Amino acid sequence: MTWTRIALIVSLAVNLLIVGIVAGDQFRDRGAPRIPVTPDLRATIAALPPAMQDDLRAALREAVPDRREMGRVRRQEARDFARLMQADEVDRAALETLLARRSAGMDAMRARVQERLVDALVSLDREERLALLDRLARMRGPRDGQEGG
């Protein structure tokens, strides 16, 4: 075999490999919107149909019966944090306790939101779920040189 023939065979193999990669990328998950990561709660809620968003907001208001008390607690936490930061020396144990208490409160709230969101998502039929995925892909938009959907 001559060097020319070997070079032609190698060139053909490389070209076929490139064509296969490009074709595979085009046909992979055809028809499904590309969402590279699981969307956060806020984005998923925003992608729900407007009527369902309103229902979810109403359910969340019921899940947090005393928002004034919650606001009072948050303001007190902010004052406590400021007091700790203004001290000559930071009381590590008090700071850790404050942050842990705040984190526990946020986790509880997030769990209530997530529970209501799951209820809403499982109530959607397949067509509505596909539309939701499409809205999420459009909300995300093109990033890093890739198509948004």
N, C-alpha and C positions, 0 to 999 in steps of 0.2 A: 504494500500500500504506500502511496506517495504522501508526502506531508500535506499537500494541497487537499487530498481526499480526506485525511484525518481532520484537518482544520474545518472543512465543510461539514463533516459529521458533528463535530463539537459545536459549531455555530448553530446548526439545525437543532441540536439538543437544547442549547441555551435558549434559543428563540421559542421552542415549544414549552419550555419551563416557564418563561415569562408570560406567554399567552395563557397558559394554564392558571397561573397565579392571578392574572387580571380577570379572566373569565370566572374563576372561583369567587373572587371578591364581588363581582357583579351579581352572581346568582345566589350568594349566601344570604339567607334570611330574606329572600325576595318578598316584597309586599309588607314586611314588618318594619315599622319606624325604628330607626337606630337611636336607642337611648343607652349610652355607654355605662351609666351607673343608675342605681335605684334612686328615683327622685326623693327629695325630702318631703316631709308632711305638708309644708306650706305650698310647695309647687304642685303636689298631687291635689290638694284641696282647690287650688286655683284652676286646675284643669278640669274639675268637675263641672257638669252643667250648672248654670246659675241657680236654678231652682233647688238643686241638690246642695249647693253651697249654702243657700239660705237655711235649709233644713238642718244642715250640719252645724251652722253657727248657733241656731236655736238650741240644738241638743247640747252644744258645748256650754251655752249659758246656763242650762239646767244642771250640767255636770259641775259647774262652779257656782254654787248657790250664793255665796257671799263674796262678791268681787271687792266690795269696800274693805272687808277684813283682809283679803289677800293683798290689796294695795297698801293697807296700813302696815302689814308685816313686811312687805318689800321696802317701804320707806324706812322702817325701823332698821332693817338689815343694812340699808345704804348708810344710815347714820352710824350704825355700829362699825361698819367697815371704815368709814372716814375717821372715826375716833381711833380705831386701831392703827391706821396709817399715820395719824398725826402724833401718836405717842413717841416718846424719845426712843423706846425700844418696842418692837413688835412682839406682842404676846402670841407666840406660835400656836399654842393650844387653843386660845380663843379664836384666832383666825381660822384654824382648821375646823373648829366646831361651827363657826359661822358659815363657812363655805360648804361644809357637809350638809348643814341644815338647808341652805339655799338649793343645793344640788338635789337633795331628796324631794323638796317641794317641786322643783322643775321636772324631775323624773315622774312624780305622781301626775302632774298636769299633762305631761307628754303621753303617759299611758292612757289617760282619759281621752285625749284627742285621737290617739292611734286607734283605740277601741271603736270610737264613733266613726272614724274614717274607714276602718275595715268593714263595719256594718254597711256603710254606704257603698263601698266598692263591690262587696259580694252581692248587693242587690241589683247591680248593673247586668244587663244581658251582654252577650258576646259583642254585638254590634256597638253598644255603648262603651264597652271596655276598649275596643279597637279605636273608637273615636277619641277616647281619653288618651290613649297612647300617642295618637297623632297630635293632639293638642300639646302634650308634654314635649314631643320632639320639636314642634314649632316654637314652643316657649324657649327651649334650650337654644335653638338657632345654630348656625354653623360655628364650630369652634375648631381651633387648631388646623384650619385648612380642610376640615372634613365637612361632608354634607350634614345638615341637621335632620334629614329624614328622607 
